């Protein structure tokens, strides 16, 4: 990035911060702060180990320094400005989740557009929130569009703030479906012969919530699909599974037809073939329903995370706090475009052209000198795809 481009972006970031009110996180004075300035060269230099006391008033700091990126720590410390983690004296930490479109299994890098990547990331966010709200019953959540490729979720319920890394790892494993044991989701009920050496038992899949409910949903969707087919097609569909031949397929189909109500209630032992089939859907549920978070972020009790309301120096977009009921309608390529950059045009030298989708419009940008809406030009410059042209 040329100095002329850096100088322009520094100035426009300052203009944005002059007209923007930034709300700091809770216990802001107990957190470490860091930022990346607009420095020369390909490498970025993080300025960190700062306390809010050292930065001064946050709004004034942002106007004065107009940083490329600005962060605060998930951790809370007695001395957040100390130069070593030991001397900071850790006290507590938010439970932070990071979803990055670049790391999603559903995203095909080089094929999916930026808009498509962000849409898939929002789908992953919704799945993550289902785990946090439904399975864990967390209540104090802050949801944030990162300004770049994904979303952050900060959990600040009192009962998670003091969790050590290994306990946070258990939460990671749960939402990722790592180490999920199907048998642990099965409850055994005695239905006859109570008190005998060999009572009759029934195995019930837990369907009230959690992974059991997710597995059951996939399993029942398959059963209903099967029952809607002609018999030959249904048998062929069943035999597509490894280890299911014609005889087992026939037994499975008959058991499904005769016990639809029991299966709906979670009774997966109506027939051995059904029980074996149901277990296969555990891996399917994990594959489709897990939350593909960046695992090290959640286990790190000292992690620096992007400040909501700040600008992302790699895109020129805002880091946006979202209420739970705003997620469905939120379009990051519209709602995260700073008003500061709207309503103006500037000329830039585009070095890497292509499609750009912003503010509800699609732009086909050619290489060379181009006069563009400022928000498009800032996006291209921030991503290293254009340089500021001389005035």
Secondary structure as UniProt FT lines:
FT   HELIX           3..18
FT   TURN            26..27
FT   HELIX           28..30
FT   STRAND          33..36
FT   STRAND          46..50
FT   HELIX           52..55
FT   HELIX           58..65
FT   STRAND          69..73
FT   STRAND          75..77
FT   TURN            80..81
FT   HELIX           85..88
FT   STRAND          90..93
FT   STRAND          95..100
FT   HELIX           101..103
FT   TURN            105..106
FT   TURN            109..111
FT   HELIX           114..130
FT   HELIX           131..135
FT   STRAND          141..145
FT   STRAND          150..155
FT   HELIX           158..160
FT   TURN            161..162
FT   HELIX           165..176
FT   TURN            177..179
FT   HELIX           182..185
FT   STRAND          186..192
FT   TURN            194..195
FT   TURN            197..198
FT   STRAND          200..205
FT   HELIX           210..227
FT   HELIX           231..239
FT   TURN            242..243
FT   HELIX           246..258
FT   HELIX           260..264
FT   TURN            265..266
FT   TURN            268..269
FT   HELIX           272..289
FT   HELIX           295..299
FT   TURN            301..302
FT   STRAND          304..306
FT   TURN            308..309
FT   TURN            313..315
FT   STRAND          317..318
FT   STRAND          320..322
FT   HELIX           324..326
FT   TURN            327..329
FT   HELIX           332..335
FT   HELIX           339..341
FT   STRAND          345..350
FT   STRAND          354..358
FT   TURN            359..360
FT   STRAND          361..365
FT   STRAND          368..373
FT   HELIX           374..382
FT   TURN            383..384
FT   STRAND          386..388
//
